Amino acid sequence: MNPYVLANLLSSLGLGTTLTFASSHWLLAWMRLEINSLAHCPLMAQHHHPRAVEGTWKYFLTQATAAGIILFASTTNACFTTAWSINDLCNPIASTMFMTALALKIGLAPMHFWMPEVLQGLDLLTGLILSSWQKLAPFALIIQTAQTIDPLLLTLLGVMSTLVGGWGGLNQTQLRKILAYSSIAHMGWMIVVIQYAPQLTATRTSTYIIMTSAAFLTLKMSSTTKINTLATTWSKSPTLTATTALVLHSLGGLPPLTGFLPKWLIFQELTKQDLPVIGSVMALSALISLYFYVGLCYAMTPTISPNSINSTTPWRTQTTQTPLPLAVFTMAALGLLDMTPTVMMLTT
């Protein structure tokens, strides 16, 4: 892609997200969400692969549907309240439609069906943008309107997403689909606590972006997209294989890694809100996700020295990826649990 075109698309992507953060009017927020989505579509189809083009069309149609529902919800709310401010979302029908549209945009269950198929056809770096940056603008709008949305709806979406994200990733062999279901499960943890402690949702979002960035950059560095390819990475880069296992355990939420921090705080908050049953269901659903993370780690162990590789190692060219971002995100994904006292002080 032409570097000037790429710079324009990336600047539009960033501008659309940051302007959405500052939006207080429905129409302005809708237009800025569209700037964000339309700037991402050419990035998704830049390799002109049939799977990428198919994924781009699926993404475009899904986002267009969600945008239409958002516009209809804002119009419905304005008919009843004569106000276009985001903070004046008072009509229950409009708030339900609005939450449904944003759930469709970020891939919450049961509106998640598009995400694994779209992510499967994308390049790993473009998939990273879809799994991390594209979540920020819808989450900013959800945080602004969380107090006006039915708490039962938010809880159902959160619990269902963690369950679907765990069960959906069990029988997958494509790593991009596994990361897509992992994203769905992590979105559930963010949504279930957003009505009680939005600051914990921000913390959960930050740690998720760090961990998923480390995972995507690791797979990009080793040119790995399938489990059977992941099993041969030890012969090429033992250190990278070891850190990959740790990053996957961090995504699963095992202590003493970073992924344990937000789950611990969210479970503690749900207990404070007299919701121990919801917290227990969330914790048990996290065990399902942990199962396929551990399965990925187990797939790498048969080829660890001194064992021999029984299959032919696929030839790979040397990557041109800069190792510095991978190193930074990997260290953050493994060592931020010590920041727990600081995070608890800031969120109380």
Buried (B, 14 or more C-beta within 10 A) or exposed (E): EEEEEEEEBBEBBEBBBBBBBEBEEBEBBBBBBBBBBBBBBBBBBBBEEEEBBBBBBBBBEBBEBBBEBBBBBBEBBBEEBEBBEBEBBEBBEBBBBBBBBBBBBBBBBEBBBBBBBBBBBBBBEBBBBBBBBBBBBBBBBBBBBBEBBEEEBBBBBBBBBBBBBBBBBEEBEBBBBBBBBBBBBBBBBBBBBBBBBBBBBBBBBBBBBBBBBBBBBBBBBBBBBEBEBBBBBBEBBEEBBEBBBBBBBBBBBBEEBBBBBBBBBBBBBBEEBEBEEBBEBBBEBBEBBBBBBBBBBEBBEEBBEEEEEEEEBEEEEEEEBEEEEBEBBBBBBBBBBEBBEEBBEEBE
